[in-house]
Amino acid sequence: MADEELIDVKFRLPDGTDIGPTKYSSTTTVAYLKDKIVSLWPHERENGPKTINDMKLIHAGKILENNKTLAESRSLVSEIPGGVIVMHVVVRPPMADKNSEKSQNSPEKSSCSCTIL
């Protein structure tokens, strides 16, 4: 376990601020990283993720899969030895209730408020 590689990871939030950098084991899963982001998300910011399914992590232009480890998700081409890996966090907007969405988009209830002068 002493020979286990530690990787510095920083998470870039949608507003440009960062969480980290923090050292993680190369065997850490993407799902664990997302769980850490949910717990570390600044509470004063709106529209934060509630679960790991509310966000995506992107590194080197690739969306990372929850079941992959950091070692499997790394892009050796874009990394500098000893550098910090930056992962971008994309938060999905809250999903609208399907029943209320249907009633809003229903053609019989919609109206046009156009004015031609």
N, C-alpha and C positions, 0 to 999 in steps of 0.2 A: 504494500500500500504506500510505502514511502517513495517509490518510484513513479507513482501516479502523477500524470501531467495535470497541472492546474492552468486554466485558461482565463485571462482577464476579459470580462464581457461587460459592455456598457449598452444600455437600452435607450434609444432615442425615441422620445414620445412625440406625438403628432404636433405639439406646439413648439418643438425644437429643444426642449429641456431634456435632461438625461437622468436616468437612474443608474447609479454605479460610477465607476467600474467596480466590479466584485469578482473575486476568483472563484471559479467553479471547476469541478473535476471534469475531465474529458468524457467520463461515463454518465454525466448528468443528462437527463432527457429534456427535450424541448418542452414537454408538458410541465415538468418541474419548474423550468425557467418561467413559463407563463404564469404558473401558480405564484411564484415569487413576485412577479410584476403586479398581479392582482393585490397581493398583500402590501406591497411597497408603494402603490399608486398614491400620489398626493391627494388627500381627502378634500382639499379646497378646490380642486379642479372638477369641472362638470364632465359628464359623459365618460366616466371611467368604466373599465370593464368590470363586470360582476363575476364572470367565470372565465375559464381559459378558452371557452368556445366563442367568447365575444371579441377575440383578438387574433391577429396573425403576426408572426415574427418573420421578418425578411432580412436575409443576409446575402450579400453579393448578388442581388437580383433574384434570389430564389425564396419561395415561401417554404418555411421549415415545417416538417411533419412532426406531430406530437410524439410519435413513438421512436423517433430517431434521437441519437445521442449527440452531444456537442462534437465529438470526434467524427461522427458520420456526416454532420451538417457543415463542417468547416470547408471553406474554400481556400485551399493552399495558395492559389494564384494571387488573391487579393490581400494576403496577410503579411505583415512584417514580423519577423521573429522577435518575440518578447513584447509585441505591441498589443494594444487593446482592440478586441473585436467589437465593432458597433453593429447592433441589431436594431432594425427599425420596427417599431410597434405600430400596427394599424388596428384601430378599434372599429368594430362594426357598429353602425348606429342601431339604437334599439328597434326591434322589429315591432311593427304595428299589429294590433290584434286583427286577425283575418276577418272576423265578423264585422268589425267596425270599418275595415278597409272596403269590404264589399258594399256596405251601405253608402259609403262616400262616393264610390265609383259607379254606382248603379245608374244606368241611363234614365230611368223613370224619375229619379229624384234630383238629377243634376239640372242646373239652369244656367242660362247664358246671361251675362250682364254686359253685353256689348252695346256700345253707343256709336251710331254712325252720324256724323255731322255733315 
